[in-house]
């Protein structure tokens, strides 16, 4: 599959698109079932997802928490489900939970909209993250950037080791 | 107020101006012909783009030509690239999981 594409549709938004070689029924399950979500939504090998509680019905709450098993660092996200259209769309709020990392992020929740669309057995997933303000967006990315770079490099190391 | 490149690209007219001057340096009048907005509005967008250091001006006689600072545009690319990588890492793990789920479905159909 082609790598993820990221764009900036507006001052407060980030849009990420990616296609998956699987029918939407399976992709939907991977997003909705905690046991499946925690298997892919983790990042590098030393990170686990000890808390993955979610009630994916309208008005339901979720709590995700990640932990670096090497140094005990934790952070997470919590939020409320706003809209669910099975196999098509999920909208939820998201608030950063700094855990024990001592990094702050804007208190206002962001709105995450994930849409799923299947064609020829390929599922296109578009994730829009709408931050409460431009400052929130820049801060979220700046914080995630360091972690994300680390994740990517660790992942790359693993791939290279297997070659 | 300090301006930055993200403000520059937040507006659709400014994005269109960027696309036009990426091809060749243009005067405000020439740019205005491409839009329904007034020449004044185009000038205002150009001022914002200048403050964001995305465009440079060059005086030729009485005309001012605006051109794009390609290097500055690359900053946006770099920033987005980091963001994209975070997601791609997860998605690659999702690829593996989905392949497994597909396989399981197949096996269950066989039973």
Interface residues (C-beta under 8 A of the other chain):
Chain A: X1 X3 X4 X5 X6 X7 X8 X10 X11 X14 X16 X18 X20 X21 X22 X26 X27 X29 X30 X36 X39 X40 X41 X42 X43 X44 X127 X134 X138 X141 X144 X145 X147 X148 X149 X151 X152 X155
Chain B: X6 X7 X9 X10 X76 X79 X80 X81 X82 X83 X84 X85 X86 X87 X88 X89 X90 X91 X92 X93 X94 X95 X96 X97 X98 X99 X101 X102 X105
